[in-house]
Amino acid sequence: MRSRQRQNQSDWVAHDQPTAGVERIEAFFQGNAYAMHRHDTYAIGRTLAGVQSFHYQKSMRHSLPGHTIVLHPDEPHDGQAGTHEGFRYRMIYIEPALFHDVLEGKTLPFIDGGVSTDPRLHYALEVLLPRMSSPLQPLEQDEALAELALALAAVSNASPVSASRCFASARRAREYLHAHLDQQVTLDELEQATGRERWRLIRDFRAFYSTSPYRYLTMRRLEVARKRMLQGCTLIDAAMGAGFADQSHMTRHFTKTYGMPPGRWLQIARAQANCVVI
């Protein structure tokens, strides 16, 4: 894929139409791209050009063209260009829940260091990271996600989850959170909805989704806010419509999650209109 841009390149992010639990992007950045942040999805991608550098697990990592990046849910990281030419990459964000049925009770795969040259991961990503102009068919995507989950498990030697953890209670809590995105949710309510003692429930949820129930709820609200922003809503309307207390409440969580404030994110998202990605 090539990008025809203005002579003076500027940062841009091209978004694919998101599907349930999956979002794909392609982006170009010069200099600093993202401040330290974390999200509750896997971020798995490939550097296309330049040197993609980021702090991860207390060290600076560097990804070159063709390398595979695998960032585990809730692991802090940032992003910047390793050279003055900038870097370009494609990334797919995957909810951990999509891997659990495939892995049949194993722990979520963790790739130490966040960068891999393993050919099994490179091959597994081929279907999931096509050109942005090439949307995936539903069955094609589901099969590719299964292959990726198996490849990640093989490369990372994923082990079984402790028998004391209850997937059914974690799943019920997740379903309750999705049904109450625009409402205040308490731990008492989650306890009643799942029938599981609250502290065990929190451990269950983290074991299977690699984050806490509150953070999971916040992330889903941020997804709603981003959609509303792209549709033309003001920041305050996007925040209130997504279930946040006010705009500043959303901005704090947005910056921690995406590494930039919502106004900057929206500016970069709109910049893709100034380039032709093919």
N, C-alpha and C positions, 0 to 999 in steps of 0.2 A: 504494500500500500504506500502511496505517495501523498504528500500534502503540498498543495500549491498555496503559498502564503505571500503576504506583502514582503517587500524587500527587507524591511526591518521586522524580524520575527518578534512576536509577542506571545506570552503564555496563553494557552487555550486548552480546553477540555471538551471532547466530544462524547456525548452520552448516547448509548444505545437505549432502546425502549426497554425498561426493566420488566422482568417477569417475577413470579413468586419466588422470593428468596435469592434472586440473582440480579446483579447489575454489572454491565460492562462499560468500560470507558477506554478512550485513547486520549493521550495528552502530550503536550510539549511544554517544557519549562526551561527557562534560563535562570541561573542564580538559585536563590532559595525558593522552593516550591511550597513546602508545608512546615509549620512549626511542629513541635512534639505533640502527638495526639494518639488516640487509640479508638478502635471501633470494635463492635462485637461480632464482626464477620471475618472470615478468612479474606485476605487480600492476596490473590495469586496472579502473577503476571509475567511479562517478558519485556526486557529492554530491547527496543528496536534500533536506537541510535544513540551515540554519546555514552557517557558514564553516569549511571544513576546511583547516587550516593545517599546513604541514610544511616542514622544512629539506630541501633537495634541491639538489645541485650547488652547494653553498656559498652558497645564497640561501634566504630564506623565501618559500614559495609559498602562494597562497591559491586554493582552489577554491570556487566558489559553486554553488548548486543548478543542475543541468543541465550543469555542466562535466564534461569527461572527464579522468580522471587516468590517466597511463600511466607507471609506474615500471619502469625497465629492470632486468633481473636484475643482482644484486650491486651496485646503487647504494645507498649508505647514505641513510637517511631516517628521520624520526621522525613524530609526529603529535600534534596538539592542536587544541582548539577555538579558533576565531578570535574568538568572542564568548562571553559568559557563558551563553548559551542552549544551548550544546553543538552538536554536529553529528551528522548521520546519513548513512550512505552504504551503497552496495552495492559489492562488489568481487569480481572473479574472478581467481584465481591460475592461471597457465597455464605449464606447462613449455615452455621454448624448443623442445624437440624437436618439439612439435606444429606449429610454424610452418615447420620446415625443408623438408619435402616440398612444402608449398604454395608456398614462395618460390623453390624450385628453385635453390639455391646462392647466394642473396643473403645479405648480412649481416643480422643481426637488427635490426629497425627500432628506432630511437632517437628519441624525441620530446623535443626540447630543452625544458628547463624543467619537464617532468612534468605540465603542465596544458594542455589544448587545448579550443578551442571549434569545431574543424573539424567541419562537419556530417557528413562521411564517417565519422568515428569515432563520432559520436553515433548515427548510423543503424546502423552495424555492431554496436553494443553492445545494441541494442534486444532482440534475441532472447536474448542471453547473460545479461542481467540482469533477468529477470522477477521477480515476487513469489516469495518463498522457498517459498510454498505451491504453486508451479507448476513441478514438475520438468520438465526437458527430455528429449525423446526422443533416443536415441543418434544417429540420422541427423540430426536437427534440430541437435543440438549440434555435430556434426562439420562440417556445412555452414556454420554460423554462425562457427565458429573459422576456417575457410578465408576467409570474407568479411572477418573482422576482420584476419587476417594480410595480406590484400591491401590493405585500407584503411590499415593501419599502414605498409606498404611505400610506398604512394602518397604519404602525408602526409610521410614522413620521407626520401623519395628514397633508399631502400636500394640499396646498390651490391653488385656481385658479390664473393664471398669470394675471397681469394687462391688461385690455382691450386695453390700449394704445400701447402695444407691438405687433409687426407684425411678425408672424412666417414666412410668405412667403418671406419677405425681408431677414430675417436671413438665411433662407434656400438657397436663391439665392446667397447670399454672400458666404456661405459655398461651394456651387458648383463652384463658380468662383475661390475660393482659391485652391480647388482640381485640377482645370484645369490649374493652373499657379504656381505649386509648385516650379518649377525651374526658376522662373522669379521674378523680383522685382514687388511688387504690391503696389499701392498707394491708399489712401483713396478716391481720385478723381475717380479712376477706379471702386472701389466698389460702389461708389455713382451712377455712370453712369450705372453699370451693374444691380443694384437693383432698381433704380428709387426712392430711399429713401434718405432723407436728412441725411448727414453723422453722425451727433451726435445722431439722433434717431436710425440710423442703428447700431451704436456701443451699444446702450442700448438694442436694440432688440437682438443683437447677444449674449450679456452677459446674458440676461434673459433666453434664450433658450439653450445656450451651456455653460454657467457658466465660460466663459473666453472671452478674447478680440479676434478680428480677427487676429491681428498680432501673438499673442501667439498660436492661433489655427494653423496658417500657420507654425510657427516654430516647433510645435509638429509633424506635418505631415512630415516635412523635417527630423526631428530626426528619425522618423520611417524608412524613406528611408535610412538614413545613417546607422542605425543599421543593416538593411538587407544587405547592401553593405559590411559592416565590416565582418559579418558572412560569406559572400561569398568569403572573402579573400582580399578585397580591402584594400589598405593602408588608414590611417586616412585622409590624404590629398585628396585622390581620392574619398573617401566616402563623405567628406565634400563638395567638388566641385560638385560631381554628384547629391547631394541632394539640391543644391541651396544656400549653405552658401558662404559667401564672401571668407573665407579661413578656415584653420584647427582650428586656435585659436577661430574664431567666433563660430564654431560648438562646440568646447570643452567647452566654457563658458556656452552655452545653455544646453549642454548635462549634465554637472555637476549640474546645477541648477535644471534640470528636474528629473534626476535619482539618484542624491545623490552621484555620484562617477564619475571620469573622464572616457572617453571612453576606454582608455587602460585597466583600472582596470575592467570595465564592461565586456570587451571582454575576459579577463583572467578568470573571474568567469563563463562566459557563456561556455567557452571551458572546464572548469573543470568538467562539467557533463560527459565528455567522460571517466573520471576516476572512475565513479561509475555506478552501474546498478540499474536503477529505475524501479520497477515492481509494 
